[in-house]
Amino acid sequence: MRLGKVIGKVWLTVKDESLEGKRIFVVQPLNQDQQETGEPLVTVDAVGAGVGQTVYWVTGKEGSLPFLPEKVIPCEASIVGIVDEVNKNYDVP
């Protein structure tokens, strides 16, 4: 899973029917210091995120798993969580 910030929404007039009713966002990847890194990507929202929120997202085969068993979604990346807080001040055993 990776951190990112939702920076925009995508509207599709023609799409695969399995994407009907799904929200699609542009996410800017963030590093551990919450600084922008890499290129923005298009994601399918599985959790009800919104523009401006920090989220975590997955890619590859895992990108479609949040939508199963309802249906298979043709996507490469999905938002799977909304981040409330990032705390880097913790002790790792």
C-alpha positions as CSV (number, residue, x, y, z in Angstrom):
1,M,0.0,0.0,0.0
2,R,1.1,3.5,-0.7
3,L,0.2,7.0,0.5
4,G,-1.3,9.6,-1.8
5,K,-3.4,12.7,-2.0
6,V,-6.6,12.9,-4.1
7,I,-6.0,15.9,-6.4
8,G,-8.9,15.5,-8.9
9,K,-11.9,13.7,-10.1
10,V,-12.3,12.0,-13.5
11,W,-15.6,12.0,-15.4
12,L,-16.1,9.2,-18.0
13,T,-18.9,9.5,-20.6
14,V,-18.0,6.1,-22.2
15,K,-16.7,3.3,-20.0
16,D,-16.9,-0.4,-19.2
17,E,-20.3,-1.2,-17.7
18,S,-18.6,-2.6,-14.6
19,L,-17.4,0.9,-13.8
20,E,-20.9,2.3,-13.7
21,G,-21.5,4.0,-10.4
22,K,-17.8,3.9,-9.4
23,R,-16.0,7.1,-8.6
24,I,-12.6,7.7,-10.3
25,F,-10.0,10.0,-8.9
26,V,-6.5,11.3,-9.8
27,V,-4.1,10.6,-6.9
28,Q,-0.7,12.2,-6.4
29,P,1.7,9.7,-4.7
30,L,3.4,10.8,-1.4
31,N,6.5,9.6,0.3
32,Q,6.9,8.9,4.0
33,D,7.3,12.6,4.7
34,Q,4.0,13.3,2.8
35,Q,5.9,15.1,0.0
36,E,4.8,14.6,-3.6
37,T,6.8,11.9,-5.4
38,G,6.3,10.4,-8.9
39,E,3.5,11.0,-11.4
40,P,-0.2,11.3,-10.5
41,L,-2.3,8.2,-11.4
42,V,-5.9,7.4,-12.0
43,T,-7.6,5.2,-9.4
44,V,-11.0,3.7,-8.7
45,D,-12.4,4.6,-5.3
46,A,-13.5,1.7,-3.1
47,V,-14.0,3.6,0.2
48,G,-15.8,6.9,-0.4
49,A,-12.7,9.2,-0.5
50,G,-12.9,12.8,-1.7
51,V,-10.7,15.4,-3.3
52,G,-8.1,16.8,-0.9
53,Q,-8.0,13.7,1.3
54,T,-4.9,11.6,2.1
55,V,-5.5,8.0,1.1
56,Y,-3.7,4.7,0.7
57,W,-3.9,2.9,-2.6
58,V,-2.9,-0.4,-4.2
59,T,-1.9,-1.4,-7.7
60,G,-1.9,-4.5,-9.9
61,K,-4.2,-7.4,-9.3
62,E,-4.9,-6.1,-5.8
63,G,-6.5,-3.0,-7.4
64,S,-9.6,-5.0,-8.4
65,L,-9.9,-7.1,-5.2
66,P,-11.9,-4.5,-3.1
67,F,-14.8,-4.9,-5.6
68,L,-15.0,-8.7,-5.5
69,P,-17.2,-10.8,-5.4
70,E,-19.7,-8.2,-6.7
71,K,-17.9,-7.9,-10.0
72,V,-14.5,-7.7,-11.7
73,I,-13.4,-4.1,-12.2
74,P,-10.9,-3.3,-15.0
75,C,-8.5,-1.2,-13.0
76,E,-4.8,-0.9,-12.3
77,A,-5.1,1.1,-9.0
78,S,-7.7,1.5,-6.3
79,I,-8.1,3.7,-3.2
80,V,-8.6,1.2,-0.3
81,G,-8.4,3.5,2.7
82,I,-8.7,7.1,4.0
83,V,-5.8,8.2,6.2
84,D,-6.8,10.1,9.4
85,E,-3.3,10.8,10.6
86,V,0.3,9.9,9.8
87,N,2.5,9.5,12.9
88,K,6.2,8.9,12.2
89,N,7.1,9.2,15.9
90,Y,6.8,5.6,17.0
91,D,9.2,2.9,18.4
92,V,9.7,-0.2,16.3
93,P,10.7,-3.2,18.4
